C-alpha cells in the first residue's frame, strides 16, 4: 500500500523503492503552476515565486542557459496550468531512451525543463548534474534524479553579475569593458592591451571585410597609443591578395599591402609595427563607439595564414 502524507493541505504519496534495494523516502514540496501551460512529468523546475491563495511555491521550468534558472525540483506527474501539485527532490524516471553507461552523469538541458547526457558547454550555460544513468535502454531506460546538492560543475556567463569579472561580459574569445571605467579609473589611467587573432581555418579568407572570431571589443573613447602584429603562419593566396587592418576607419592600423609584403612575413618571435606608435601622438586613434579589429582582404582571396594582433590603449572621456 502506498503511504501518503499531507503537506500544506496537499496529500502526496511517500514513495519507497523495493525493500531489497532501497529504503529512502522522497521529500516533497507543494508547488503551483501558473506558467500558462501544462508542465509535464519529468520536468526539472525551480522556485520562481509564491502563491498565497494556494500557499504554494510557484514554479518555472529550469534552463541551463538562462540566468538563475538551475534545477531545484522535479515533477513526477503532469501539472496543468493554475493548479497545485507536488515536486520532489529526487525520483526514478522510467521508460526513457537512455544511452551512455550506467553511472554516467545527467545534466540540466538548455531546453527548458529537460535533461541531457551531454554536458552543456556554451559560454552562457551552466553544467548542472541532476542525476545519473541507472538503466541503459532505448525504450525502458531509467534515470535516477537527485537534486539535494544542486551539483554544478561549470558556471556560465548568465550566472555572473554584470561587471563581476571586471568586464561587462566574457565569452567565446570576446571581452567587453563597458563597466570598467569608474571615477577612480578615470583619474588614474592604466594602459590596457587587447588581443585579436585572425585564423584562416576559422575566419576564412574571401575578398571582404573579415571580423575575426577571436576578437576584442574596445569601448568608445578608447585612445589607441600603439599597435603591432605577429604572423605565426604565413599568409598565402592563389592570386595577388592584399590585406589591411582597421579599427575606427579604413587602413588606420595597417594600410593595405600585398599578402607577401615584408610587413606580413612570419618572423617567429618578432613583431611588425602598426601605424599607431607610442612615439608619435599624431598617429593615435580614438574610437567613437565600440570597435573591433577588422581585416580587409582585397583583389584575391587568402588561402592560409594566422596573425596575432595587439593594441595598447587607454580610455578617454
GIKADA-V822387 format. One record per pair of residues at least 4 apart in sequence whose ideal C-beta (glycine too) atoms are under 8 Angstrom apart, sorted by the first residue. I is the first residue (numbers start at 0). J is the second residue. If there is no record, write none. Layout:
# GIKADA-V822387
i: <I | I>
j: <J | J>
This chain:
# GIKADA-V822387
i: <1 | 1 | 1 | 2 | 2 | 2 | 3 | 3 | 3 | 3 | 4 | 4 | 4 | 4 | 5 | 5 | 5 | 6 | 6 | 6 | 6 | 6 | 7 | 7 | 7 | 8 | 9 | 9 | 9 | 9 | 9 | 11 | 11 | 11 | 13 | 13 | 13 | 14 | 14 | 14 | 14 | 15 | 15 | 15 | 15 | 16 | 16 | 16 | 16 | 16 | 17 | 18 | 23 | 25 | 25 | 25 | 25 | 26 | 26 | 27 | 27 | 27 | 28 | 28 | 28 | 28 | 28 | 28 | 29 | 29 | 29 | 29 | 29 | 29 | 29 | 30 | 30 | 30 | 30 | 30 | 30 | 30 | 30 | 30 | 30 | 30 | 30 | 30 | 31 | 31 | 31 | 31 | 31 | 31 | 31 | 31 | 31 | 31 | 32 | 32 | 32 | 32 | 32 | 32 | 32 | 32 | 32 | 32 | 32 | 33 | 33 | 33 | 33 | 34 | 34 | 34 | 34 | 34 | 35 | 36 | 37 | 37 | 37 | 37 | 38 | 38 | 38 | 38 | 38 | 38 | 38 | 38 | 39 | 39 | 39 | 40 | 40 | 40 | 40 | 41 | 41 | 41 | 41 | 41 | 42 | 42 | 42 | 42 | 42 | 43 | 43 | 43 | 43 | 43 | 43 | 43 | 43 | 43 | 43 | 43 | 43 | 44 | 44 | 44 | 44 | 44 | 44 | 44 | 44 | 44 | 44 | 44 | 45 | 45 | 45 | 45 | 45 | 45 | 45 | 45 | 45 | 46 | 46 | 46 | 46 | 46 | 47 | 47 | 47 | 48 | 48 | 49 | 49 | 49 | 50 | 50 | 50 | 50 | 50 | 53 | 55 | 58 | 58 | 59 | 60 | 60 | 60 | 61 | 61 | 61 | 61 | 61 | 61 | 61 | 62 | 62 | 62 | 62 | 62 | 62 | 62 | 63 | 63 | 63 | 63 | 63 | 63 | 63 | 63 | 63 | 63 | 63 | 63 | 64 | 64 | 64 | 64 | 64 | 64 | 64 | 64 | 65 | 65 | 66 | 66 | 67 | 67 | 68 | 69 | 69 | 69 | 69 | 69 | 70 | 70 | 70 | 70 | 70 | 71 | 71 | 72 | 72 | 72 | 72 | 73 | 73 | 73 | 73 | 73 | 73 | 73 | 73 | 73 | 74 | 74 | 74 | 74 | 75 | 75 | 75 | 75 | 76 | 78 | 78 | 88 | 88 | 88 | 89 | 89 | 89 | 89 | 89 | 90 | 91 | 91 | 91 | 91 | 91 | 92 | 92 | 92 | 92 | 92 | 93 | 93 | 93 | 94 | 94 | 94 | 95 | 95 | 95 | 95 | 96 | 96 | 96 | 96 | 97 | 97 | 97 | 97 | 97 | 97 | 97 | 97 | 97 | 98 | 98 | 98 | 98 | 99 | 99 | 99 | 99 | 100 | 100 | 101 | 101 | 101 | 101 | 102 | 102 | 103 | 103 | 103 | 104 | 104 | 104 | 104 | 104 | 105 | 105 | 105 | 105 | 105 | 105 | 105 | 105 | 105 | 105 | 106 | 106 | 106 | 106 | 106 | 106 | 106 | 106 | 106 | 106 | 107 | 107 | 107 | 107 | 107 | 107 | 107 | 108 | 108 | 108 | 108 | 108 | 109 | 109 | 109 | 109 | 110 | 114 | 114 | 114 | 114 | 115 | 116 | 118 | 118 | 118 | 119 | 119 | 119 | 119 | 119 | 120 | 120 | 120 | 121 | 122 | 122 | 122 | 122 | 122 | 123 | 123 | 123 | 123 | 124 | 124 | 125 | 125 | 125 | 125 | 125 | 125 | 126 | 126 | 126 | 127 | 127 | 127 | 127 | 128 | 128 | 128 | 129 | 129 | 129 | 130 | 130 | 130 | 130 | 130 | 131 | 131 | 131 | 132 | 132 | 132 | 132 | 133 | 133 | 133 | 134 | 134 | 134 | 135 | 136 | 136 | 154 | 154 | 156 | 156 | 156 | 159 | 159 | 159 | 159 | 161 | 161 | 161 | 162 | 162 | 162 | 162 | 164 | 165 | 165 | 166 | 166 | 166 | 166 | 166 | 166 | 167 | 167 | 167 | 167 | 168 | 168 | 168 | 169 | 169 | 171 | 172 | 172 | 172 | 172 | 173 | 173 | 173 | 174 | 174 | 174 | 175 | 175 | 175 | 176 | 176 | 176 | 176 | 176 | 176 | 177 | 177 | 179 | 179 | 179 | 180 | 180 | 180 | 180 | 180 | 181 | 182 | 183 | 184 | 184 | 184 | 185 | 185 | 188 | 188 | 189 | 190 | 190 | 190 | 190 | 191 | 191 | 191 | 191 | 192 | 192 | 192 | 192 | 193 | 193 | 193 | 193 | 193 | 194 | 194 | 194 | 194 | 195 | 195 | 195 | 195 | 195 | 195 | 195 | 195 | 196 | 196 | 196 | 196 | 196 | 196 | 196 | 197 | 197 | 197 | 197 | 197 | 197 | 197 | 197 | 198 | 198 | 198 | 198 | 198 | 199 | 199 | 199 | 199 | 199 | 199 | 199 | 199 | 201 | 201 | 201 | 202 | 202 | 202 | 202 | 203 | 204 | 204 | 204 | 204 | 204 | 204 | 204 | 204 | 204 | 205 | 205 | 205 | 206 | 206 | 206 | 206 | 206 | 206 | 207 | 207 | 208 | 208 | 208 | 209 | 209 | 209 | 209 | 210 | 210 | 210 | 210 | 210 | 211 | 211 | 214 | 214 | 215 | 215 | 215 | 216 | 216 | 216 | 217 | 217 | 217 | 217 | 217 | 217 | 217 | 217 | 217 | 218 | 218 | 218 | 219 | 219 | 219 | 219 | 219 | 220 | 220 | 220 | 220 | 220 | 221 | 221 | 221 | 221 | 221 | 221 | 221 | 222 | 222 | 222 | 222 | 222 | 222 | 222 | 223 | 223 | 223 | 223 | 223 | 223 | 223 | 223 | 223 | 223 | 224 | 224 | 224 | 224 | 224 | 224 | 225 | 225 | 225 | 225 | 225 | 225 | 226 | 226 | 226 | 226 | 226 | 226 | 226 | 226 | 226 | 226 | 226 | 226 | 227 | 227 | 227 | 227 | 227 | 227 | 228 | 228 | 228 | 228 | 228 | 228 | 228 | 228 | 228 | 229 | 229 | 229 | 229 | 229 | 229 | 229 | 229 | 230 | 230 | 230 | 230 | 230 | 230 | 230 | 230 | 230 | 231 | 231 | 231 | 231 | 232 | 232 | 232 | 232 | 233 | 233 | 233 | 233 | 233 | 234 | 234 | 234 | 234 | 234 | 234 | 234 | 234 | 234 | 235 | 235 | 235 | 235 | 235 | 236 | 236 | 236 | 236 | 236 | 236 | 236 | 237 | 237 | 237 | 238 | 238 | 238 | 239 | 239 | 239 | 239 | 240 | 240 | 240 | 240 | 240 | 240 | 240 | 240 | 241 | 241 | 241 | 241 | 241 | 241 | 241 | 242 | 242 | 242 | 242 | 242 | 242 | 242 | 242 | 242 | 242 | 243 | 243 | 243 | 243 | 243 | 243 | 243 | 243 | 243 | 244 | 244 | 244 | 244 | 244 | 244 | 244 | 244 | 245 | 245 | 245 | 245 | 245 | 245 | 245 | 246 | 246 | 246 | 246 | 246 | 246 | 246 | 246 | 246 | 247 | 247 | 247 | 247 | 247 | 247 | 249 | 250 | 250 | 251 | 251 | 252 | 252 | 252 | 252 | 252 | 252 | 253 | 253 | 253 | 254 | 255 | 255 | 256 | 256 | 256 | 257 | 258 | 258 | 258 | 259 | 259 | 260 | 262 | 263 | 263 | 264 | 266 | 266 | 270 | 272 | 273 | 274 | 275 | 275 | 275 | 275 | 276 | 277 | 279 | 285 | 286 | 292 | 292 | 294 | 296 | 296>
j: <12 | 13 | 14 | 12 | 13 | 15 | 10 | 11 | 12 | 13 | 10 | 11 | 13 | 27 | 9 | 10 | 11 | 11 | 27 | 28 | 29 | 85 | 29 | 54 | 55 | 54 | 29 | 55 | 83 | 84 | 85 | 27 | 29 | 85 | 24 | 25 | 27 | 24 | 25 | 75 | 90 | 21 | 22 | 23 | 24 | 20 | 21 | 22 | 23 | 91 | 21 | 22 | 89 | 87 | 88 | 89 | 90 | 87 | 88 | 85 | 86 | 87 | 56 | 72 | 85 | 86 | 87 | 88 | 53 | 54 | 55 | 56 | 83 | 84 | 85 | 44 | 46 | 55 | 56 | 57 | 58 | 72 | 74 | 78 | 83 | 84 | 85 | 86 | 50 | 53 | 55 | 56 | 57 | 58 | 81 | 82 | 83 | 84 | 37 | 38 | 57 | 58 | 78 | 79 | 80 | 81 | 82 | 83 | 84 | 50 | 57 | 80 | 81 | 38 | 58 | 59 | 60 | 80 | 80 | 80 | 77 | 78 | 79 | 80 | 42 | 44 | 58 | 60 | 74 | 77 | 78 | 112 | 74 | 77 | 112 | 74 | 75 | 76 | 77 | 73 | 74 | 75 | 92 | 114 | 60 | 73 | 74 | 112 | 113 | 60 | 61 | 70 | 72 | 73 | 107 | 112 | 113 | 114 | 129 | 144 | 146 | 58 | 59 | 60 | 61 | 70 | 71 | 72 | 73 | 74 | 86 | 112 | 58 | 59 | 61 | 67 | 68 | 69 | 70 | 71 | 72 | 56 | 57 | 58 | 71 | 72 | 57 | 58 | 59 | 56 | 57 | 55 | 56 | 57 | 54 | 55 | 56 | 57 | 83 | 83 | 83 | 72 | 86 | 68 | 68 | 111 | 112 | 68 | 69 | 70 | 71 | 107 | 111 | 112 | 68 | 107 | 108 | 109 | 110 | 111 | 112 | 68 | 69 | 106 | 107 | 108 | 109 | 119 | 124 | 125 | 126 | 127 | 155 | 109 | 119 | 121 | 123 | 124 | 125 | 155 | 157 | 111 | 157 | 157 | 158 | 157 | 158 | 111 | 107 | 125 | 127 | 149 | 151 | 107 | 127 | 129 | 146 | 149 | 146 | 149 | 86 | 87 | 88 | 146 | 86 | 87 | 88 | 89 | 90 | 92 | 129 | 144 | 146 | 78 | 84 | 86 | 87 | 85 | 86 | 87 | 90 | 84 | 82 | 84 | 145 | 146 | 147 | 143 | 144 | 145 | 146 | 147 | 144 | 133 | 141 | 142 | 143 | 144 | 130 | 141 | 142 | 143 | 144 | 139 | 140 | 141 | 138 | 139 | 140 | 139 | 140 | 141 | 142 | 136 | 137 | 138 | 140 | 116 | 132 | 134 | 135 | 136 | 137 | 140 | 141 | 142 | 116 | 135 | 137 | 140 | 103 | 116 | 132 | 135 | 132 | 135 | 132 | 133 | 134 | 135 | 131 | 132 | 116 | 131 | 132 | 116 | 118 | 128 | 130 | 131 | 114 | 115 | 116 | 128 | 129 | 130 | 131 | 132 | 142 | 144 | 114 | 115 | 116 | 117 | 118 | 119 | 126 | 127 | 128 | 129 | 113 | 114 | 115 | 119 | 125 | 127 | 129 | 112 | 113 | 114 | 115 | 119 | 115 | 119 | 121 | 124 | 115 | 129 | 130 | 142 | 144 | 119 | 132 | 126 | 152 | 153 | 124 | 125 | 126 | 153 | 155 | 124 | 126 | 153 | 155 | 155 | 156 | 169 | 170 | 171 | 155 | 156 | 157 | 170 | 155 | 157 | 151 | 153 | 154 | 155 | 157 | 158 | 151 | 152 | 153 | 149 | 150 | 151 | 152 | 150 | 151 | 152 | 144 | 145 | 146 | 142 | 143 | 144 | 145 | 146 | 142 | 143 | 145 | 140 | 141 | 142 | 143 | 141 | 142 | 143 | 139 | 140 | 141 | 140 | 140 | 141 | 158 | 159 | 168 | 169 | 170 | 163 | 164 | 168 | 169 | 167 | 168 | 178 | 166 | 167 | 178 | 179 | 169 | 178 | 179 | 174 | 175 | 176 | 177 | 178 | 179 | 175 | 176 | 177 | 178 | 173 | 174 | 175 | 173 | 174 | 212 | 196 | 212 | 213 | 214 | 214 | 215 | 216 | 193 | 215 | 216 | 216 | 218 | 289 | 180 | 191 | 216 | 217 | 218 | 314 | 218 | 289 | 184 | 218 | 314 | 184 | 185 | 218 | 314 | 316 | 185 | 186 | 187 | 188 | 189 | 314 | 314 | 316 | 313 | 314 | 313 | 224 | 311 | 312 | 313 | 311 | 312 | 313 | 314 | 309 | 310 | 311 | 312 | 215 | 217 | 309 | 310 | 312 | 215 | 307 | 308 | 309 | 211 | 213 | 214 | 215 | 291 | 292 | 307 | 308 | 211 | 213 | 214 | 305 | 306 | 307 | 308 | 202 | 209 | 211 | 294 | 304 | 305 | 306 | 308 | 202 | 211 | 212 | 213 | 305 | 203 | 204 | 232 | 301 | 302 | 303 | 304 | 305 | 211 | 212 | 213 | 209 | 211 | 212 | 294 | 209 | 209 | 236 | 240 | 296 | 300 | 301 | 302 | 303 | 304 | 209 | 296 | 300 | 240 | 296 | 297 | 298 | 299 | 300 | 295 | 296 | 293 | 294 | 295 | 293 | 294 | 295 | 296 | 214 | 291 | 292 | 293 | 294 | 292 | 294 | 291 | 292 | 291 | 292 | 310 | 289 | 290 | 291 | 221 | 223 | 246 | 286 | 289 | 290 | 291 | 310 | 312 | 286 | 289 | 314 | 286 | 287 | 288 | 289 | 316 | 285 | 286 | 314 | 315 | 316 | 285 | 286 | 290 | 312 | 313 | 314 | 315 | 283 | 284 | 285 | 312 | 313 | 314 | 315 | 246 | 252 | 275 | 283 | 284 | 285 | 286 | 310 | 311 | 312 | 275 | 277 | 283 | 311 | 312 | 313 | 273 | 275 | 276 | 277 | 310 | 311 | 244 | 252 | 253 | 272 | 273 | 274 | 275 | 276 | 308 | 309 | 310 | 311 | 270 | 271 | 272 | 273 | 308 | 309 | 244 | 253 | 270 | 271 | 273 | 306 | 307 | 308 | 309 | 266 | 268 | 269 | 270 | 271 | 306 | 307 | 309 | 234 | 263 | 264 | 265 | 266 | 271 | 304 | 305 | 306 | 265 | 305 | 306 | 307 | 265 | 303 | 304 | 305 | 263 | 264 | 265 | 303 | 304 | 240 | 242 | 258 | 259 | 263 | 301 | 303 | 304 | 306 | 258 | 301 | 302 | 303 | 304 | 240 | 258 | 259 | 299 | 300 | 301 | 302 | 299 | 300 | 302 | 298 | 299 | 300 | 257 | 258 | 298 | 299 | 257 | 258 | 296 | 297 | 298 | 299 | 300 | 301 | 255 | 256 | 257 | 258 | 296 | 297 | 298 | 253 | 255 | 256 | 258 | 263 | 294 | 295 | 296 | 297 | 301 | 249 | 250 | 253 | 254 | 255 | 256 | 294 | 295 | 297 | 252 | 253 | 273 | 292 | 293 | 294 | 295 | 308 | 249 | 250 | 251 | 252 | 292 | 293 | 295 | 251 | 252 | 284 | 286 | 290 | 291 | 292 | 293 | 310 | 251 | 284 | 285 | 286 | 287 | 290 | 295 | 254 | 255 | 274 | 284 | 273 | 274 | 275 | 284 | 292 | 310 | 262 | 273 | 274 | 274 | 295 | 297 | 260 | 262 | 263 | 263 | 263 | 301 | 304 | 263 | 264 | 264 | 271 | 271 | 306 | 271 | 270 | 271 | 309 | 276 | 310 | 282 | 282 | 283 | 284 | 310 | 282 | 311 | 283 | 315 | 290 | 308 | 310 | 306 | 300 | 301>
